[in-house]
Amino acid sequence: MRGLYGLKPWYTRRLAGIVAWARRKGISPDAFTVAGVVAAALAAITLWLGWWPLAFVMLALRLAGANLDGAVARDRDVARPWGFVLNEFGDRVSDLLMFAGLWALDQRLMMPAAETPHGWTSYVPLSTDTTGEFLVFGTSHAAWIILAALAATLPTFVSLSAAGAGATRRNGGPFGKTERCLVAVVACALPQWMLGWMLLMVVGSVATAITRAVGTHSELTGRGAAA
């Protein structure tokens, strides 16, 4: 099960023009890693403000940056181990920024209406207090957002551990990076169900980690039996 990761070859082909341009200009793959992190930082701001259409665009650019760094490195034949480290570091920072944006959105929804700048409330309030001042949530979902952020690290942890053990590094799965970005946008658009979105993040990330671990176990066990 590869999830939306199965669309990566198609997405890479859509970016072929940028890859060719980067080759002609001699642009470093690291520039795209940095661009992806910058896009994630901008996505965090748009998530905080509840501007989900812009969040969608910024997270799409974040994914493009994460895709282009490897594609450009291969096309220019400049792939190196340090580039792999930078790519992984950029992915983890981008994920943390995205979850920080969701956390900030959740905290903003706890603010009294009088303290919320005009034009920020594009969502439908779920409930109010007796004075009609509070916007959406009676309780914070910060703990669940943090738990979702931690769970999101598990699939990569399994993949890197597998690679360290000499197995194939597995990507994709039922709930990977692309799915996390998509759910973050939906959570921004429909924050009144933040708990449900974070539960989906946790369950999906754990399921992906288990799927990768099972595949790695089968591969390594098969090698041992063959030997």
TIPA-191764 format. One record per residue: residue number from 1; x, y, z of N, C-alpha, C in turn. Coordinates in steps of 0.02 Angstrom, whole numbers, plus 50000, padded with zeros to 5 digits. Layout:
! TIPA-191764
+-----+-------+-------+-------+-------+-------+-------+-------+-------+-------+
: seq :   n_u :   n_v :   n_w :  ca_u :  ca_v :  ca_w :   c_u :   c_v :   c_w :
+-----+-------+-------+-------+-------+-------+-------+-------+-------+-------+
: NUM :     X :     Y :     Z :     X :     Y :     Z :     X :     Y :     Z :
...
+-----+-------+-------+-------+-------+-------+-------+-------+-------+-------+
***
This chain:
! TIPA-191764
+-----+-------+-------+-------+-------+-------+-------+-------+-------+-------+
: seq :   n_u :   n_v :   n_w :  ca_u :  ca_v :  ca_w :   c_u :   c_v :   c_w :
+-----+-------+-------+-------+-------+-------+-------+-------+-------+-------+
:   1 : 50043 : 49940 : 50000 : 50000 : 50000 : 50000 : 50044 : 50062 : 50000 :
:   2 : 50040 : 50103 : 49948 : 50085 : 50160 : 49941 : 50051 : 50227 : 49952 :
:   3 : 49985 : 50228 : 49960 : 49950 : 50291 : 49972 : 49962 : 50340 : 49916 :
:   4 : 49959 : 50404 : 49933 : 49970 : 50456 : 49883 : 50042 : 50458 : 49859 :
:   5 : 50088 : 50424 : 49895 : 50158 : 50420 : 49873 : 50163 : 50388 : 49804 :
:   6 : 50113 : 50346 : 49787 : 50113 : 50315 : 49721 : 50108 : 50365 : 49664 :
:   7 : 50086 : 50426 : 49681 : 50081 : 50479 : 49630 : 50147 : 50516 : 49619 :
:   8 : 50199 : 50499 : 49659 : 50261 : 50536 : 49655 : 50292 : 50536 : 49585 :
:   9 : 50295 : 50479 : 49550 : 50324 : 50480 : 49482 : 50285 : 50528 : 49436 :
:  10 : 50219 : 50528 : 49441 : 50179 : 50573 : 49401 : 50195 : 50646 : 49419 :
:  11 : 50200 : 50660 : 49484 : 50214 : 50728 : 49507 : 50283 : 50750 : 49484 :
:  12 : 50331 : 50704 : 49487 : 50399 : 50720 : 49465 : 50400 : 50738 : 49391 :
:  13 : 50361 : 50703 : 49352 : 50358 : 50720 : 49280 : 50329 : 50789 : 49269 :
:  14 : 50282 : 50809 : 49311 : 50253 : 50876 : 49306 : 50306 : 50930 : 49321 :
:  15 : 50356 : 50911 : 49360 : 50408 : 50959 : 49380 : 50470 : 50955 : 49335 :
:  16 : 50465 : 50916 : 49281 : 50523 : 50905 : 49238 : 50551 : 50970 : 49209 :
:  17 : 50507 : 51018 : 49195 : 50531 : 51082 : 49168 : 50575 : 51119 : 49218 :
:  18 : 50556 : 51116 : 49282 : 50596 : 51149 : 49334 : 50663 : 51113 : 49341 :
:  19 : 50662 : 51046 : 49338 : 50724 : 51008 : 49343 : 50772 : 51027 : 49286 :
:  20 : 50745 : 51031 : 49225 : 50787 : 51050 : 49167 : 50814 : 51121 : 49175 :
:  21 : 50772 : 51166 : 49201 : 50795 : 51235 : 49212 : 50851 : 51237 : 49264 :
:  22 : 50843 : 51198 : 49318 : 50895 : 51196 : 49370 : 50960 : 51168 : 49343 :
:  23 : 50955 : 51119 : 49298 : 51016 : 51091 : 49268 : 51051 : 51144 : 49226 :
:  24 : 51013 : 51181 : 49186 : 51044 : 51232 : 49143 : 51076 : 51287 : 49184 :
:  25 : 51044 : 51306 : 49239 : 51070 : 51361 : 49280 : 51120 : 51338 : 49332 :
:  26 : 51129 : 51272 : 49339 : 51176 : 51247 : 49388 : 51153 : 51258 : 49460 :
:  27 : 51088 : 51257 : 49472 : 51062 : 51269 : 49539 : 51071 : 51208 : 49583 :
:  28 : 51095 : 51219 : 49643 : 51107 : 51164 : 49690 : 51042 : 51132 : 49713 :
:  29 : 51041 : 51066 : 49721 : 50981 : 51033 : 49749 : 50964 : 51059 : 49818 :
:  30 : 51015 : 51081 : 49855 : 51003 : 51106 : 49923 : 50957 : 51168 : 49922 :
:  31 : 50959 : 51205 : 49867 : 50916 : 51264 : 49863 : 50843 : 51245 : 49865 :
:  32 : 50827 : 51187 : 49837 : 50757 : 51164 : 49838 : 50738 : 51137 : 49906 :
:  33 : 50787 : 51108 : 49942 : 50774 : 51087 : 50010 : 50756 : 51147 : 50053 :
:  34 : 50796 : 51200 : 50046 : 50783 : 51262 : 50084 : 50716 : 51292 : 50064 :
:  35 : 50702 : 51292 : 49999 : 50638 : 51320 : 49975 : 50579 : 51282 : 50004 :
:  36 : 50586 : 51216 : 50010 : 50533 : 51176 : 50040 : 50521 : 51194 : 50112 :
:  37 : 50574 : 51206 : 50150 : 50567 : 51225 : 50220 : 50536 : 51295 : 50226 :
:  38 : 50557 : 51341 : 50183 : 50527 : 51408 : 50183 : 50453 : 51404 : 50168 :
:  39 : 50434 : 51362 : 50119 : 50363 : 51353 : 50103 : 50325 : 51325 : 50163 :
:  40 : 50357 : 51279 : 50199 : 50325 : 51250 : 50258 : 50315 : 51303 : 50312 :
:  41 : 50364 : 51349 : 50319 : 50357 : 51403 : 50368 : 50299 : 51449 : 50349 :
:  42 : 50293 : 51464 : 50285 : 50237 : 51505 : 50262 : 50171 : 51468 : 50270 :
:  43 : 50173 : 51402 : 50260 : 50113 : 51362 : 50271 : 50091 : 51365 : 50344 :
:  44 : 50140 : 51364 : 50389 : 50124 : 51368 : 50460 : 50087 : 51433 : 50476 :
:  45 : 50109 : 51487 : 50446 : 50076 : 51552 : 50457 : 50005 : 51550 : 50430 :
:  46 : 49996 : 51523 : 50371 : 49929 : 51521 : 50342 : 49883 : 51474 : 50380 :
:  47 : 49910 : 51420 : 50406 : 49870 : 51375 : 50449 : 49848 : 51412 : 50512 :
:  48 : 49894 : 51448 : 50542 : 49879 : 51487 : 50603 : 49823 : 51536 : 50590 :
:  49 : 49825 : 51568 : 50532 : 49774 : 51618 : 50516 : 49709 : 51588 : 50491 :
:  50 : 49709 : 51523 : 50478 : 49649 : 51490 : 50453 : 49638 : 51500 : 50379 :
:  51 : 49689 : 51520 : 50342 : 49683 : 51532 : 50270 : 49699 : 51467 : 50234 :
:  52 : 49652 : 51421 : 50233 : 49667 : 51354 : 50207 : 49683 : 51352 : 50132 :
:  53 : 49653 : 51394 : 50089 : 49674 : 51390 : 50018 : 49749 : 51407 : 50009 :
:  54 : 49773 : 51458 : 50046 : 49844 : 51474 : 50042 : 49886 : 51420 : 50075 :
:  55 : 49860 : 51390 : 50128 : 49895 : 51335 : 50160 : 49905 : 51277 : 50111 :
:  56 : 49852 : 51264 : 50072 : 49857 : 51212 : 50021 : 49913 : 51227 : 49971 :
:  57 : 49917 : 51289 : 49949 : 49968 : 51308 : 49900 : 50038 : 51302 : 49931 :
:  58 : 50046 : 51327 : 49993 : 50111 : 51325 : 50025 : 50134 : 51254 : 50039 :
:  59 : 50088 : 51211 : 50060 : 50107 : 51141 : 50073 : 50121 : 51104 : 50008 :
:  60 : 50086 : 51122 : 49954 : 50103 : 51093 : 49889 : 50174 : 51113 : 49868 :
:  61 : 50192 : 51176 : 49882 : 50260 : 51199 : 49867 : 50311 : 51164 : 49912 :
:  62 : 50291 : 51151 : 49974 : 50335 : 51115 : 50020 : 50350 : 51045 : 49991 :
:  63 : 50298 : 51011 : 49967 : 50307 : 50945 : 49938 : 50348 : 50948 : 49873 :
:  64 : 50337 : 51002 : 49835 : 50376 : 51010 : 49773 : 50450 : 51018 : 49789 :
:  65 : 50466 : 51058 : 49840 : 50536 : 51066 : 49860 : 50567 : 51001 : 49882 :
:  66 : 50529 : 50961 : 49920 : 50554 : 50897 : 49944 : 50564 : 50848 : 49886 :
:  67 : 50525 : 50855 : 49834 : 50532 : 50812 : 49775 : 50589 : 50835 : 49730 :
:  68 : 50594 : 50901 : 49722 : 50642 : 50928 : 49674 : 50715 : 50919 : 49696 :
:  69 : 50729 : 50921 : 49761 : 50799 : 50917 : 49782 : 50830 : 50851 : 49758 :
:  70 : 50793 : 50796 : 49769 : 50819 : 50732 : 49745 : 50820 : 50726 : 49670 :
:  71 : 50767 : 50752 : 49638 : 50762 : 50747 : 49565 : 50819 : 50786 : 49531 :
:  72 : 50833 : 50846 : 49557 : 50887 : 50887 : 49529 : 50955 : 50855 : 49541 :
:  73 : 50964 : 50827 : 49602 : 51027 : 50795 : 49618 : 51041 : 50737 : 49570 :
:  74 : 50990 : 50697 : 49556 : 50999 : 50641 : 49510 : 51010 : 50665 : 49439 :
:  75 : 50973 : 50716 : 49418 : 50979 : 50741 : 49350 : 51048 : 50771 : 49337 :
:  76 : 51074 : 50807 : 49387 : 51140 : 50838 : 49379 : 51196 : 50792 : 49400 :
:  77 : 51180 : 50732 : 49424 : 51229 : 50684 : 49447 : 51273 : 50713 : 49502 :
:  78 : 51241 : 50747 : 49549 : 51278 : 50776 : 49605 : 51252 : 50750 : 49672 :
:  79 : 51217 : 50693 : 49671 : 51192 : 50664 : 49733 : 51250 : 50646 : 49779 :
:  80 : 51243 : 50660 : 49843 : 51295 : 50646 : 49891 : 51263 : 50629 : 49958 :
:  81 : 51299 : 50595 : 50003 : 51270 : 50576 : 50068 : 51246 : 50635 : 50108 :
:  82 : 51283 : 50691 : 50107 : 51262 : 50749 : 50146 : 51195 : 50777 : 50120 :
:  83 : 51184 : 50771 : 50056 : 51120 : 50793 : 50028 : 51063 : 50752 : 50057 :
:  84 : 51075 : 50688 : 50067 : 51024 : 50645 : 50098 : 51008 : 50669 : 50169 :
:  85 : 51062 : 50687 : 50206 : 51052 : 50712 : 50275 : 51011 : 50776 : 50274 :
:  86 : 51029 : 50823 : 50230 : 50993 : 50886 : 50225 : 50920 : 50875 : 50206 :
:  87 : 50908 : 50828 : 50161 : 50840 : 50814 : 50139 : 50798 : 50789 : 50198 :
:  88 : 50825 : 50743 : 50236 : 50789 : 50716 : 50294 : 50778 : 50770 : 50347 :
:  89 : 50829 : 50810 : 50359 : 50823 : 50863 : 50408 : 50769 : 50913 : 50386 :
:  90 : 50770 : 50931 : 50322 : 50719 : 50977 : 50296 : 50649 : 50949 : 50303 :
:  91 : 50641 : 50885 : 50290 : 50575 : 50854 : 50297 : 50550 : 50857 : 50369 :
:  92 : 50594 : 50842 : 50416 : 50573 : 50842 : 50486 : 50556 : 50913 : 50510 :
:  93 : 50597 : 50962 : 50490 : 50583 : 51031 : 50509 : 50517 : 51054 : 50478 :
:  94 : 50505 : 51036 : 50416 : 50444 : 51055 : 50381 : 50383 : 51026 : 50416 :
:  95 : 50388 : 50963 : 50437 : 50332 : 50932 : 50473 : 50319 : 50969 : 50539 :
:  96 : 50372 : 50984 : 50575 : 50364 : 51019 : 50639 : 50332 : 51088 : 50629 :
:  97 : 50352 : 51122 : 50577 : 50323 : 51188 : 50562 : 50248 : 51181 : 50547 :
:  98 : 50230 : 51130 : 50509 : 50160 : 51120 : 50493 : 50118 : 51108 : 50556 :
:  99 : 50143 : 51065 : 50599 : 50106 : 51051 : 50661 : 50106 : 51112 : 50707 :
: 100 : 50159 : 51151 : 50705 : 50160 : 51213 : 50744 : 50105 : 51260 : 50720 :
: 101 : 50094 : 51263 : 50655 : 50040 : 51304 : 50628 : 49972 : 51280 : 50651 :
: 102 : 49962 : 51214 : 50653 : 49898 : 51187 : 50678 : 49890 : 51202 : 50752 :
: 103 : 49944 : 51196 : 50790 : 49941 : 51212 : 50861 : 49922 : 51285 : 50871 :
: 104 : 49953 : 51329 : 50833 : 49939 : 51400 : 50839 : 49866 : 51415 : 50820 :
: 105 : 49841 : 51381 : 50768 : 49771 : 51389 : 50749 : 49725 : 51368 : 50806 :
: 106 : 49740 : 51311 : 50836 : 49700 : 51285 : 50891 : 49699 : 51334 : 50949 :
: 107 : 49758 : 51362 : 50965 : 49761 : 51410 : 51020 : 49724 : 51475 : 51003 :
: 108 : 49727 : 51495 : 50940 : 49692 : 51556 : 50920 : 49617 : 51548 : 50927 :
: 109 : 49593 : 51488 : 50914 : 49521 : 51476 : 50919 : 49497 : 51477 : 50991 :
: 110 : 49544 : 51477 : 51038 : 49526 : 51482 : 51109 : 49522 : 51555 : 51132 :
: 111 : 49542 : 51602 : 51088 : 49544 : 51673 : 51107 : 49474 : 51702 : 51110 :
: 112 : 49462 : 51750 : 51156 : 49400 : 51787 : 51155 : 49393 : 51825 : 51089 :
: 113 : 49332 : 51831 : 51065 : 49321 : 51865 : 51001 : 49349 : 51935 : 51000 :
: 114 : 49345 : 51969 : 51057 : 49369 : 52038 : 51061 : 49443 : 52043 : 51048 :
: 115 : 49480 : 51988 : 51059 : 49553 : 51990 : 51051 : 49575 : 51964 : 50983 :
: 116 : 49528 : 51942 : 50942 : 49546 : 51913 : 50878 : 49541 : 51966 : 50823 :
: 117 : 49596 : 51979 : 50786 : 49595 : 52029 : 50734 : 49540 : 52017 : 50683 :
: 118 : 49510 : 52070 : 50660 : 49455 : 52065 : 50612 : 49478 : 52030 : 50548 :
: 119 : 49434 : 51987 : 50522 : 49449 : 51953 : 50459 : 49482 : 51886 : 50467 :
: 120 : 49497 : 51865 : 50530 : 49530 : 51801 : 50539 : 49480 : 51743 : 50547 :
: 121 : 49418 : 51757 : 50562 : 49371 : 51704 : 50579 : 49330 : 51684 : 50518 :
: 122 : 49359 : 51642 : 50476 : 49325 : 51619 : 50416 : 49291 : 51552 : 50427 :
: 123 : 49292 : 51527 : 50488 : 49263 : 51462 : 50504 : 49195 : 51472 : 50538 :
: 124 : 49159 : 51417 : 50546 : 49093 : 51419 : 50578 : 49103 : 51401 : 50652 :
: 125 : 49085 : 51445 : 50699 : 49093 : 51428 : 50770 : 49053 : 51366 : 50789 :
: 126 : 49085 : 51323 : 50829 : 49051 : 51264 : 50853 : 49010 : 51279 : 50916 :
: 127 : 49037 : 51323 : 50958 : 49001 : 51341 : 51019 : 49028 : 51407 : 51045 :
: 128 : 48991 : 51438 : 51090 : 49013 : 51499 : 51122 : 48999 : 51493 : 51196 :
: 129 : 49031 : 51536 : 51235 : 49015 : 51536 : 51306 : 48952 : 51579 : 51317 :
: 130 : 48933 : 51589 : 51379 : 48870 : 51623 : 51394 : 48870 : 51695 : 51371 :
: 131 : 48928 : 51725 : 51363 : 48932 : 51795 : 51341 : 48938 : 51800 : 51265 :
: 132 : 48946 : 51742 : 51232 : 48954 : 51743 : 51159 : 49023 : 51765 : 51138 :
: 133 : 49072 : 51763 : 51184 : 49138 : 51790 : 51168 : 49185 : 51738 : 51137 :
: 134 : 49180 : 51675 : 51160 : 49229 : 51627 : 51138 : 49209 : 51595 : 51072 :
: 135 : 49259 : 51579 : 51032 : 49247 : 51564 : 50962 : 49226 : 51492 : 50949 :
: 136 : 49270 : 51445 : 50960 : 49255 : 51377 : 50938 : 49263 : 51325 : 50993 :
: 137 : 49322 : 51322 : 51023 : 49337 : 51265 : 51067 : 49329 : 51283 : 51140 :
: 138 : 49301 : 51236 : 51179 : 49299 : 51244 : 51251 : 49363 : 51219 : 51283 :
: 139 : 49398 : 51173 : 51250 : 49461 : 51147 : 51275 : 49512 : 51146 : 51219 :
: 140 : 49575 : 51150 : 51238 : 49629 : 51149 : 51189 : 49642 : 51078 : 51164 :
: 141 : 49662 : 51073 : 51102 : 49682 : 51008 : 51073 : 49757 : 51004 : 51066 :
: 142 : 49793 : 51046 : 51103 : 49866 : 51049 : 51096 : 49899 : 50982 : 51107 :
: 143 : 49876 : 50945 : 51158 : 49907 : 50881 : 51174 : 49900 : 50832 : 51115 :
: 144 : 49842 : 50833 : 51083 : 49831 : 50788 : 51026 : 49872 : 50809 : 50966 :
: 145 : 49881 : 50874 : 50957 : 49923 : 50898 : 50901 : 49996 : 50877 : 50912 :
: 146 : 50019 : 50883 : 50974 : 50087 : 50862 : 50990 : 50095 : 50787 : 50980 :
: 147 : 50044 : 50749 : 51002 : 50047 : 50676 : 50993 : 50048 : 50658 : 50919 :
: 148 : 50009 : 50694 : 50879 : 50009 : 50681 : 50806 : 50078 : 50697 : 50776 :
: 149 : 50109 : 50751 : 50800 : 50175 : 50770 : 50775 : 50227 : 50716 : 50792 :
: 150 : 50222 : 50688 : 50853 : 50268 : 50635 : 50872 : 50255 : 50572 : 50832 :
: 151 : 50191 : 50555 : 50823 : 50174 : 50495 : 50784 : 50199 : 50501 : 50712 :
: 152 : 50199 : 50562 : 50686 : 50220 : 50572 : 50616 : 50294 : 50555 : 50606 :
: 153 : 50333 : 50553 : 50659 : 50404 : 50536 : 50653 : 50415 : 50461 : 50648 :
: 154 : 50366 : 50421 : 50668 : 50375 : 50349 : 50671 : 50390 : 50316 : 50603 :
: 155 : 50352 : 50333 : 50550 : 50367 : 50301 : 50486 : 50439 : 50313 : 50462 :
: 156 : 50463 : 50374 : 50469 : 50531 : 50389 : 50448 : 50581 : 50354 : 50493 :
: 157 : 50567 : 50350 : 50558 : 50611 : 50315 : 50605 : 50619 : 50242 : 50584 :
: 158 : 50563 : 50210 : 50566 : 50566 : 50140 : 50544 : 50606 : 50134 : 50479 :
: 159 : 50593 : 50179 : 50431 : 50628 : 50177 : 50367 : 50703 : 50185 : 50374 :
: 160 : 50724 : 50234 : 50415 : 50795 : 50246 : 50425 : 50828 : 50188 : 50463 :
: 161 : 50792 : 50160 : 50512 : 50818 : 50103 : 50548 : 50827 : 50043 : 50502 :
: 162 : 50779 : 50034 : 50456 : 50784 : 49980 : 50408 : 50845 : 49989 : 50363 :
: 163 : 50854 : 50050 : 50339 : 50912 : 50064 : 50296 : 50977 : 50052 : 50334 :
: 164 : 50978 : 50071 : 50398 : 51038 : 50060 : 50438 : 51053 : 49986 : 50448 :
: 165 : 51000 : 49945 : 50446 : 51009 : 49872 : 50455 : 51024 : 49838 : 50389 :
: 166 : 51028 : 49877 : 50335 : 51044 : 49848 : 50270 : 50984 : 49828 : 50228 :
: 167 : 50924 : 49845 : 50251 : 50864 : 49829 : 50213 : 50847 : 49887 : 50166 :
: 168 : 50798 : 49876 : 50123 : 50774 : 49928 : 50079 : 50741 : 49983 : 50120 :
: 169 : 50756 : 50045 : 50103 : 50721 : 50099 : 50136 : 50652 : 50107 : 50105 :
: 170 : 50601 : 50097 : 50146 : 50532 : 50099 : 50121 : 50502 : 50168 : 50129 :
: 171 : 50469 : 50191 : 50076 : 50431 : 50253 : 50078 : 50358 : 50237 : 50064 :
: 172 : 50317 : 50288 : 50063 : 50247 : 50277 : 50050 : 50212 : 50246 : 50109 :
: 173 : 50158 : 50212 : 50095 : 50118 : 50182 : 50148 : 50049 : 50213 : 50149 :
: 174 : 50006 : 50189 : 50192 : 49937 : 50216 : 50193 : 49933 : 50289 : 50213 :
: 175 : 49984 : 50314 : 50250 : 49979 : 50382 : 50275 : 50049 : 50412 : 50282 :
: 176 : 50072 : 50443 : 50228 : 50138 : 50472 : 50228 : 50136 : 50548 : 50229 :
: 177 : 50190 : 50577 : 50205 : 50198 : 50650 : 50206 : 50143 : 50686 : 50168 :
: 178 : 50126 : 50660 : 50110 : 50074 : 50693 : 50069 : 50007 : 50692 : 50104 :
: 179 : 49990 : 50635 : 50134 : 49926 : 50630 : 50170 : 49925 : 50676 : 50230 :
: 180 : 49982 : 50683 : 50264 : 49984 : 50729 : 50322 : 49970 : 50800 : 50300 :
: 181 : 50000 : 50820 : 50245 : 49988 : 50888 : 50220 : 49915 : 50899 : 50201 :
: 182 : 49885 : 50849 : 50169 : 49815 : 50854 : 50149 : 49769 : 50860 : 50210 :
: 183 : 49781 : 50819 : 50261 : 49740 : 50822 : 50321 : 49750 : 50888 : 50357 :
: 184 : 49810 : 50915 : 50356 : 49823 : 50980 : 50388 : 49781 : 51035 : 50356 :
: 185 : 49776 : 51033 : 50290 : 49734 : 51083 : 50255 : 49661 : 51075 : 50273 :
: 186 : 49638 : 51013 : 50275 : 49568 : 51000 : 50293 : 49555 : 51022 : 50365 :
: 187 : 49602 : 51009 : 50410 : 49595 : 51030 : 50480 : 49592 : 51105 : 50485 :
: 188 : 49629 : 51140 : 50443 : 49627 : 51213 : 50442 : 49559 : 51237 : 50418 :
: 189 : 49531 : 51203 : 50368 : 49466 : 51223 : 50341 : 49408 : 51205 : 50389 :
: 190 : 49416 : 51150 : 50425 : 49363 : 51126 : 50470 : 49392 : 51114 : 50540 :
: 191 : 49415 : 51166 : 50574 : 49449 : 51158 : 50637 : 49404 : 51135 : 50694 :
: 192 : 49339 : 51139 : 50685 : 49294 : 51117 : 50739 : 49299 : 51042 : 50751 :
: 193 : 49328 : 51006 : 50703 : 49340 : 50934 : 50711 : 49414 : 50919 : 50718 :
: 194 : 49451 : 50964 : 50750 : 49523 : 50956 : 50756 : 49542 : 50890 : 50790 :
: 195 : 49505 : 50871 : 50841 : 49520 : 50808 : 50875 : 49518 : 50749 : 50827 :
: 196 : 49466 : 50747 : 50785 : 49460 : 50692 : 50737 : 49517 : 50691 : 50687 :
: 197 : 49537 : 50751 : 50664 : 49593 : 50753 : 50616 : 49658 : 50730 : 50647 :
: 198 : 49669 : 50749 : 50710 : 49730 : 50727 : 50744 : 49729 : 50653 : 50758 :
: 199 : 49671 : 50626 : 50775 : 49666 : 50553 : 50784 : 49682 : 50517 : 50719 :
: 200 : 49658 : 50545 : 50663 : 49674 : 50516 : 50598 : 49748 : 50517 : 50585 :
: 201 : 49781 : 50573 : 50602 : 49853 : 50579 : 50595 : 49889 : 50525 : 50635 :
: 202 : 49869 : 50516 : 50698 : 49902 : 50468 : 50742 : 49893 : 50397 : 50716 :
: 203 : 49830 : 50378 : 50703 : 49816 : 50310 : 50680 : 49850 : 50297 : 50613 :
: 204 : 49846 : 50345 : 50567 : 49877 : 50336 : 50502 : 49952 : 50329 : 50506 :
: 205 : 49984 : 50370 : 50547 : 50057 : 50367 : 50554 : 50079 : 50301 : 50585 :
: 206 : 50044 : 50279 : 50637 : 50061 : 50216 : 50669 : 50051 : 50158 : 50620 :
: 207 : 49996 : 50159 : 50583 : 49983 : 50106 : 50533 : 50038 : 50104 : 50480 :
: 208 : 50061 : 50163 : 50459 : 50115 : 50166 : 50409 : 50180 : 50139 : 50437 :
: 209 : 50195 : 50157 : 50500 : 50256 : 50132 : 50532 : 50254 : 50056 : 50538 :
: 210 : 50196 : 50029 : 50557 : 50189 : 49956 : 50563 : 50196 : 49923 : 50495 :
: 211 : 50165 : 49952 : 50444 : 50170 : 49924 : 50376 : 50242 : 49921 : 50353 :
: 212 : 50280 : 49974 : 50365 : 50350 : 49975 : 50345 : 50391 : 49926 : 50386 :
: 213 : 50376 : 49921 : 50451 : 50413 : 49876 : 50494 : 50401 : 49803 : 50474 :
: 214 : 50339 : 49787 : 50457 : 50323 : 49718 : 50436 : 50361 : 49702 : 50371 :
: 215 : 50361 : 49749 : 50324 : 50397 : 49737 : 50261 : 50472 : 49729 : 50273 :
: 216 : 50500 : 49769 : 50317 : 50571 : 49764 : 50333 : 50586 : 49697 : 50366 :
: 217 : 50544 : 49677 : 50413 : 50554 : 49613 : 50447 : 50553 : 49555 : 50398 :
: 218 : 50506 : 49556 : 50352 : 50502 : 49503 : 50302 : 50565 : 49501 : 50259 :
: 219 : 50589 : 49560 : 50239 : 50649 : 49563 : 50197 : 50710 : 49536 : 50233 :
: 220 : 50720 : 49559 : 50295 : 50780 : 49538 : 50332 : 50776 : 49465 : 50352 :
: 221 : 50716 : 49442 : 50370 : 50707 : 49371 : 50388 : 50719 : 49327 : 50327 :
: 222 : 50694 : 49350 : 50269 : 50704 : 49312 : 50208 : 50777 : 49306 : 50190 :
: 223 : 50815 : 49359 : 50201 : 50887 : 49357 : 50187 : 50921 : 49306 : 50232 :
: 224 : 50900 : 49307 : 50297 : 50931 : 49260 : 50344 : 50916 : 49188 : 50326 :
: 225 : 50855 : 49175 : 50304 : 50836 : 49107 : 50285 : 50874 : 49085 : 50223 :
: 226 : 50883 : 49132 : 50175 : 50918 : 49115 : 50113 : 50991 : 49101 : 50126 :
: 227 : 51020 : 49137 : 50176 : 51090 : 49125 : 50192 : 51100 : 49058 : 50225 :
+-----+-------+-------+-------+-------+-------+-------+-------+-------+-------+
***
